[in-house]
Amino acid sequence: MNSRSLARALLASVALAASIVLAGCDTDQVSLATNAKANQPVSPKLVAAMGEKDMDLQSPILIRLFKQEAELEIWKQTRSGQFALLKTYPICRWSGDLGPKVREGDRQAPEGFYSINPSQMNPQSAYYLSFNTGFPNAFDKALGRTGSQLMVHGDCSSRGCYAMTDEQIAEIYSLGRESFFGGQKAFQFQAYPFKMTPVNMAKHRNNPNMAFWKMIKEGYDHFEVTRQEPKVDFCEKKYVFDAAKAPDAKRDPVFDASAKCPAYVIPEDIASAVREKEQRDEAEYNKLVTKGTPVARMNTGIDGGMNKIFAAKIPEGSTGLSEGAEGNTLQMLAMSKAPGTIPGTVNPPKPNLEPAAAAPREEPVVAVAAPATSTRVASAEKSGGFFSNLGRKMGLGTADTTATTPPPQATASVSPAPATPSTASRLKAAVTRFVPGHHDASKDKPAVAAKPTEPAKPTETKVAATRPALKPSVNDGAGDGTQIAGAAPVVSSNSFDSRFGAVK
């Protein structure tokens, strides 16, 4: 039994090393997989949770992510073959708006279905650890969408990415790593604007991205009814889920995102279950619209969102486009432990200072309380050439420069409205004008020029080496004291170091 386990681990290590080499790295880059951060074991508490849910440590995983809820879900395959939810992580920061990424530099975080293979895992990320989402996929390319290095990483800082805390990404990275060692060739990453429920679809029914959202909802529904990773293909510039060979076909269908769809069928058991769910959702959606469910406000000018657990920890923090919390709820969250370390350089979503976009007259608009205006201006993190050069040198495309920095926004100065003169001031003015010899001494004082505001100092680019080498894993909002800390961790026998020892 031990010999079979050792052989399996060695084969997985060789496969992972080979994938990195094929991606363009030399032996120096292969050794990156043995670094301490990437080699942290899965926490004992999470391993125990897997046991309770009938999961193996190295069974396949699947990730779902929701912008509006600011949550990332890790699903893991049970011994029955179906996927079950293992853990939900609050997202520290995401940027852009609800909707897919369209072009390089638009600060949008991608939406859709992506595949993550071992070569997309970046153990030497400038943002602690990361993996590349794989944007653009074939569908994105067919529509001419552009963008590069869109990551899920640590450091809670985003310019087109999904940012977690360092402790969170360490645990997520370790779960992906173990699934590869268990034989999973790639895990699926599903990114949505929100949970695809009838309520959310009704609230956003006038959004210009609704056609795209309905399309990816099909994949969401396939997973919901089967609890299996949906097979994803593309043709005629659209997504196709769980396509199979037609009964009379001699070979499997060949898909091309820009070409006409080939003949294919969806297995009847899946198709009927999805159809029933769609009918239920449509009936509930129509009921909500008929009842007059308000349309979500178009919050132009807000850059992304942040989970409320993090917003509650930051002075004048805002959840932005993510679901917020108010009053006692926010105060309670402020007293609870955050799931990881929040860097002092975090920029929360800025409050919306622009007027709300007018909604169509036939649809009511949701009355949303405007977040408190903050006088603190959060400076954007510099995008340096170091990260881009690192990615090109490694050949993996894993440098974490996510998008070009947008031009600075002009800050409008608002003059205070003149106060209504009181009776005493009007009387004084009258005396000044009509009483001979009366002199207003206050007018003799020279005007004092206002001191110009000192320009804000630019935020220094963060260097990975300045952060601690290791962060403990996340467990119920706090680091687990049993986790490795320090630059030279004790490496378990089931780790990267031992597995790559055979190929060093």
C-alpha atoms as one frame of an Amber mdcrd trajectory, in Angstrom:
protein
   0.000   0.000   0.000   2.797   2.415   0.950   4.716   1.626  -2.217   1.638
   2.295  -4.347   1.068   5.646  -2.575   4.714   6.611  -3.075   4.577   5.693
  -6.747   1.388   7.710  -7.188   2.937  10.743  -5.529   6.079  10.480  -7.670
   4.039  10.207 -10.865   1.986  13.250  -9.873   5.169  15.183  -9.105   6.686
  14.285 -12.455   3.474  15.302 -14.235   3.364  18.654 -12.443   7.050  19.314
 -13.103   6.622  18.376 -16.760   3.689  20.754 -17.155   5.809  23.602 -15.780
   8.714  22.753 -18.082   6.400  22.618 -21.106   5.063  26.030 -20.120   8.523
  27.477 -20.677  10.360  27.220 -17.348  13.839  25.878 -16.754  14.971  23.782
 -13.786  15.307  26.880 -11.591  11.625  27.588 -12.027  10.705  23.957 -11.361
  12.388  24.302  -7.962   9.960  27.120  -7.148   7.365  24.449  -6.395   9.376
  23.504  -3.296   9.171  26.944  -1.668   7.765  27.128   1.839   4.673  29.224
   1.075   3.453  26.895  -1.665   4.276  23.840   0.437   2.096  24.604   3.462
  -0.073  21.605   4.311  -3.834  21.747   4.462  -4.856  22.634   8.014  -5.835
  19.730  10.306  -9.210  21.390  10.911 -10.017  21.450   7.197  -8.807  17.864
   6.785 -11.170  16.877   9.601 -14.026  18.687   7.810 -13.260  16.661   4.682
 -13.560  13.470   6.692 -16.936  14.524   8.041 -18.142  15.249   4.486 -16.840
  11.925   3.114 -14.079  13.581   1.062 -10.488  12.565   0.432  -7.656  15.082
   0.795  -6.623  14.631  -2.837 -10.062  14.364  -4.444 -10.949  16.867  -7.241
 -12.062  20.409  -6.424 -14.211  23.033  -8.159 -14.347  26.774  -7.407 -17.366
  29.071  -7.700 -17.105  32.823  -7.135 -19.754  35.531  -6.765 -19.003  39.260
  -7.019 -22.135  40.693  -5.418 -21.923  38.340  -2.436 -18.097  38.731  -2.430
 -17.672  35.015  -1.754 -15.473  32.241  -3.127 -16.681  28.662  -2.684 -14.504
  25.548  -2.668 -16.416  22.437  -3.699 -14.810  19.013  -3.371 -15.757  15.621
  -4.762 -17.063  13.146  -2.214 -16.549   9.398  -2.343 -19.985   9.129  -3.967
 -18.625  10.994  -7.004 -20.664  14.166  -6.529 -19.332  17.543  -5.424 -20.230
  19.037  -2.041 -19.435  22.447  -0.573 -16.314  22.281   1.592 -15.783  25.926
   2.576 -16.821  29.479   1.660 -14.219  32.263   1.760 -15.171  35.970   1.924
 -13.408  37.934  -0.832 -11.249  40.764   0.459 -11.336  42.846  -2.737 -12.462
  42.650  -6.355 -12.432  45.447  -8.910 -14.568  46.728 -11.749 -18.332  46.345
 -12.123 -20.825  43.499 -12.329 -20.295  42.079 -15.801 -17.601  40.333 -17.858
 -14.151  41.627 -18.673 -14.067  43.141 -22.170 -10.684  44.731 -22.791  -7.231
  45.133 -21.319  -7.119  47.910 -18.738 -10.868  48.112 -18.003 -10.219  46.964
 -14.403 -12.925  44.317 -14.798 -12.598  40.965 -13.054 -13.625  38.184 -15.468
 -16.896  36.247 -15.423 -17.497  32.860 -17.018 -16.061  29.344 -16.951 -12.304
  28.769 -16.887  -9.975  25.803 -16.445  -6.984  25.918 -14.067  -4.129  23.490
 -14.729  -0.865  23.094 -12.740   1.064  25.520 -14.954  -1.319  28.316 -13.914
  -0.412  27.925 -10.240   2.141  30.580  -9.288   4.188  29.693  -6.171   6.334
  32.823  -6.551   3.585  35.388  -6.860   4.342  38.970  -5.866   1.009  38.761
  -4.017   1.995  35.868  -1.738   0.504  32.995  -3.823  -1.816  32.988  -6.816
  -3.313  31.133  -9.732  -4.135  32.485 -13.179  -7.842  32.341 -14.080  -7.035
  31.571 -17.718  -8.797  34.627 -19.134  -9.408  34.963 -22.043 -10.944  31.578
 -22.832 -12.071  30.561 -26.335 -15.427  32.326 -25.917 -13.741  35.577 -24.834
 -11.315  35.397 -27.763 -14.137  34.797 -30.241 -15.694  38.080 -29.092 -12.378
  39.918 -29.335 -12.065  40.402 -25.593  -8.576  41.183 -24.348  -6.754  41.029
 -21.047  -3.927  39.159 -19.375  -2.689  37.946 -15.999  -6.115  37.966 -14.332
  -5.422  36.204 -11.054  -6.857  34.997  -7.785  -4.157  36.031  -5.313  -3.400
  37.319  -1.825  -2.553  40.798  -0.491  -6.165  42.066  -0.658  -5.316  44.396
  -3.560  -7.015  44.210  -6.961  -6.811  45.837 -10.384  -8.914  43.374 -12.352
  -8.308  40.380 -10.084  -9.951  38.607  -7.179  -7.901  39.303  -4.061  -7.974
  37.271  -0.858  -5.923  37.594   2.308  -2.569  35.796   2.340  -3.895  33.218
   4.789  -6.892  32.483   2.585  -4.925  32.073  -0.651  -2.447  29.809   1.154
  -5.287  27.434   2.020  -6.956  27.671  -1.412  -3.601  27.081  -3.107  -2.938
  24.011  -0.960  -6.341  22.539  -1.863  -5.618  22.993  -5.572  -2.147  21.518
  -5.154  -3.476  18.399  -3.421  -6.131  17.875  -6.096  -3.393  17.835  -8.736
  -1.419  15.301  -6.725  -4.578  13.213  -6.570  -4.684  13.091 -10.381  -6.972
  15.997 -11.307  -5.580  17.474 -14.520  -7.382  20.814 -14.143 -10.037  22.240
 -11.851 -12.946  24.377 -13.019 -13.265  28.023 -11.987 -16.760  29.497 -12.334
 -17.077  33.276 -11.849 -20.523  34.895 -11.602 -21.831  38.432 -10.990 -24.096
  37.061  -8.216 -25.820  33.847  -7.207 -28.057  33.055 -10.172 -31.343  33.009
  -8.269 -34.717  34.275  -9.578 -34.545  37.163  -7.092 -31.152  38.365  -8.342
 -32.126  37.881 -11.994 -35.284  39.955 -11.383 -33.362  42.729  -9.642 -30.877
  42.992 -12.523 -33.336  42.368 -15.375 -32.538  45.685 -17.069 -28.765  45.246
 -16.926 -27.180  45.248 -20.426 -25.230  42.096 -19.480 -28.382  40.031 -18.890
 -28.088  38.040 -22.147 -24.587  36.914 -21.153 -25.699  36.145 -17.595 -28.590
  33.987 -18.818 -26.122  32.036 -20.925 -23.721  31.261 -18.066 -26.706  30.545
 -15.803 -27.202  27.412 -17.912 -23.861  26.122 -16.659 -24.787  27.191 -13.123
 -28.015  25.172 -13.428 -26.188  22.128 -14.815 -23.977  22.074 -11.732 -26.889
  22.720  -9.383 -28.920  19.720 -10.605 -26.059  17.238 -11.126 -23.420  18.303
  -8.569 -20.939  17.305 -11.279 -18.446  19.547 -13.054 -20.193  20.561 -16.286
 -18.345  19.868 -19.511 -17.814  23.215 -21.255 -17.552  23.793 -25.016 -17.944
  26.843 -27.261 -19.498  27.367 -30.689 -21.211  30.227 -32.525 -19.750  32.564
 -29.888 -21.685  30.996 -27.055 -21.242  28.491 -24.218 -22.419  24.875 -24.573
 -22.676  22.652 -21.486 -22.468  18.854 -21.221 -22.578  18.267 -24.986 -22.278
  14.638 -26.082 -22.094  12.720 -29.334 -25.399  12.249 -31.139 -26.641   8.626
 -31.260 -26.108   8.318 -35.015 -22.753  10.154 -35.052 -19.564   8.224 -35.807
 -17.252  10.533 -33.847 -17.360  13.066 -31.059 -18.431  16.589 -32.044 -15.658
  19.101 -32.684 -16.313  22.569 -31.300 -14.933  25.897 -32.469 -15.949  29.057
 -30.615 -16.252  31.079 -33.822 -17.722  28.345 -36.068 -21.150  26.812 -36.478
 -22.118  24.351 -33.765 -21.678  20.670 -34.687 -24.419  18.113 -34.148 -24.595
  17.194 -30.469 -27.024  16.152 -27.761 -27.311  16.759 -24.034 -27.933  13.562
 -22.048 -31.652  13.331 -21.341 -31.312  12.901 -17.589 -29.329  16.153 -17.378
 -31.458  17.987 -19.941 -34.744  17.132 -18.202 -33.452  18.080 -14.732 -32.095
  21.404 -16.044 -35.353  22.067 -17.911 -37.413  21.544 -14.765 -35.176  23.888
 -12.764 -35.326  26.558 -15.469 -39.137  26.341 -15.531 -39.328  26.776 -11.759
 -36.910  29.709 -11.881 -38.798  31.341 -14.758 -42.117  31.055 -12.922 -40.624
  32.620  -9.791 -38.924  35.333 -11.872 -42.211  36.270 -13.589 -43.970  36.391
 -10.243 -41.323  38.756  -8.851 -41.466  41.049 -11.883 -45.275  41.134 -11.820
 -45.163  41.982  -8.118 -42.939  44.958  -8.966 -39.589  43.848  -7.598 -37.410
  46.975  -7.795 -34.575  47.116 -10.295 -31.089  47.282  -8.796 -29.538  50.707
  -8.899 -26.823  51.278 -11.511 -23.939  52.303  -9.263 -21.713  54.034 -11.777
 -18.391  55.252 -10.445 -17.847  52.514  -7.822 -14.818  50.322  -8.465 -15.607
  46.789  -7.353 -16.525  45.422  -3.977 -15.408  43.926  -0.692 -16.993  41.444
   1.664 -18.650  43.117   4.653 -16.415  41.277   7.145 -13.431  43.168   5.690
 -15.234  46.484   5.162 -16.173  46.472   8.861 -12.481  46.287   9.795 -11.345
  49.270   7.742 -11.941  52.872   8.865 -14.638  54.339   6.629 -14.666  51.058
   4.711 -17.333  50.357   2.112 -18.575  47.146   0.520 -19.002  48.991  -2.780
 -20.898  46.803  -5.246 -20.957  43.851  -2.852 -23.750  43.201  -0.389 -23.345
  45.476   2.607 -24.341  45.519   6.254 -25.679  48.334   8.374 -26.081  49.352
  12.014 -25.669  46.657  14.618 -24.689  44.030  12.050 -21.693  46.049  10.919
 -20.706  46.786  14.527 -20.843  43.088  15.373 -18.685  42.270  12.349 -16.170
  44.898  13.457 -15.727  43.026  16.733 -15.315  39.598  15.118 -12.037  38.188
  13.832 -11.187  38.744  10.189 -10.246  35.669   8.126  -6.643  36.673   7.646
  -4.383  39.692   7.768  -5.674  42.898   6.143  -2.729  45.004   4.886  -2.687
  48.678   5.856  -2.477  49.608   2.165  -5.919  48.200   1.304  -8.094  50.547
  -0.755 -11.783  49.918  -0.027 -14.296  50.626  -2.801 -14.864  54.356  -3.085
 -18.342  55.699  -2.319 -20.483  56.621  -5.297 -20.373  60.410  -5.622 -22.088
  60.474  -9.022 -25.877  60.686  -9.483 -27.577  57.343 -10.024 -28.193  56.398
 -13.620 -31.818  56.910 -14.549 -33.780  53.685 -14.807 -36.494  53.159 -17.432
 -39.746  54.793 -16.387 -41.720  51.575 -16.370 -39.397  50.037 -13.806 -39.084
  51.328 -10.217 -35.637  52.054  -8.865 -34.314  50.561  -5.660 -33.755  53.184
  -3.004 -30.245  52.480  -1.772 -28.746  54.487   1.024 -25.582  56.185  -0.155
 -22.455  55.154   1.752 -20.876  57.735   4.025 -18.642  60.120   2.125 -15.012
  59.776   3.073 -12.441  62.522   2.767  -9.666  59.960   2.680  -8.467  59.298
  -0.859  -7.080  55.798  -1.373  -4.204  55.901  -3.823  -4.038  53.214  -6.485
  -1.225  50.714  -6.201   1.549  51.238  -8.692   1.792  48.813 -11.584   5.488
  48.218 -11.976   7.377  46.454 -14.737   8.911  44.012 -12.251   5.896  41.728
 -12.153   5.482  41.706 -15.924   9.174  40.923 -16.413   8.949  38.115 -13.867
   6.040  36.545 -15.740   7.840  36.779 -19.078  11.009  35.308 -17.564   9.108
  32.369 -16.076   7.174  31.779 -19.273   4.081  30.863 -17.251   2.213  34.102
 -17.678   1.821  34.302 -13.923   3.053  37.773 -13.133   0.386  39.611 -11.210
   0.142  42.830 -13.186  -3.563  42.589 -13.755  -4.462  45.635 -15.784  -3.155
  49.045 -16.639  -3.666  51.700 -13.996  -6.580  53.966 -14.975  -6.108  57.715
 -15.318  -6.570  59.603 -12.046 -10.081  60.811 -11.450 -10.643  64.499 -11.022
 -12.017  65.463  -7.629 -14.795  68.005  -7.888 -14.636  70.767  -5.290 -18.042
  71.701  -3.935 -18.599  75.192  -2.557 -20.722  75.326   0.582 -24.157  76.848
   0.104 -24.370  80.424   1.470 -26.064  80.555   4.835 -29.285  82.544   5.170
 -28.404  85.912   6.857 -29.817  86.301  10.334 -31.844  89.287  11.546 -28.848
  90.582  13.525 -26.524  90.460  10.520 -29.042  92.261   8.305 -29.413  94.973
  10.972 -25.648  95.335  11.230 -25.362  95.682   7.436 -28.013  98.369   7.436
 -26.224 100.291  10.175 -22.957 100.059   8.272 -24.505 101.512   5.146 -26.627
 104.321   6.591 -25.117 105.439   9.924 -22.455 108.114   9.302 -19.079 107.436
  10.808 -19.798 103.772  11.514 -16.858 101.574  10.515 -16.701  97.799  10.220
 -13.247  96.905  11.506 -13.523  93.339  10.237 -13.081  94.551   6.659  -9.678
  96.006   7.460  -8.152  92.582   8.035  -6.068  91.428   5.075  -7.282  88.291
   3.340  -5.229  85.227   4.173  -4.503  82.951   1.228  -5.553  79.371   1.787
  -2.624  77.013   2.168  -2.481  74.728  -0.881  -3.217  71.088  -0.174  -0.049
  69.019  -0.079  -0.127  66.393  -2.830  -0.580  62.841  -1.605   2.566  60.761
  -1.572   2.472  57.870  -4.029   2.048  54.440  -2.528   5.212  52.413  -2.783
   5.092  49.240  -4.784   4.900  46.291  -2.464   7.710  43.752  -2.687   6.921
  40.174  -1.797  10.112  39.797   0.227   8.987  42.433   2.733   6.104  40.248
   3.898   6.452  37.282   6.211   7.386  34.141   4.341   4.473  32.181   5.741
   0.986  32.900   6.940  -1.072  30.405   8.924  -4.051  28.785   7.285  -7.522
  30.251   7.823  -9.916  28.510  10.193 -13.187  30.128  11.277 -11.785  33.614
  10.927  -8.479  33.021  12.717  -5.108  31.470  12.014  -4.642  27.937  13.253
  -1.904  27.771  15.826  -0.879  24.343  14.590   0.195  25.685  11.229   3.794
  26.210  10.195   5.272  29.656  10.752   8.715  30.919   9.809  11.000  30.725
   6.822  11.990  27.102   7.212   8.908  25.031   7.870   8.859  21.407   8.786
   7.833  19.691   5.554   5.489  16.746   5.800   6.163  13.516   3.963   3.192
  14.281   1.722   4.598  17.629   0.598   6.001  19.251  -2.507   9.563  18.874
  -1.217   9.420  15.113  -0.870   7.497  14.660  -4.102   9.843  16.746  -6.170
  12.897  15.160  -4.574  12.806  12.437  -7.201  13.008  14.910 -10.066  15.505
  17.429  -8.676
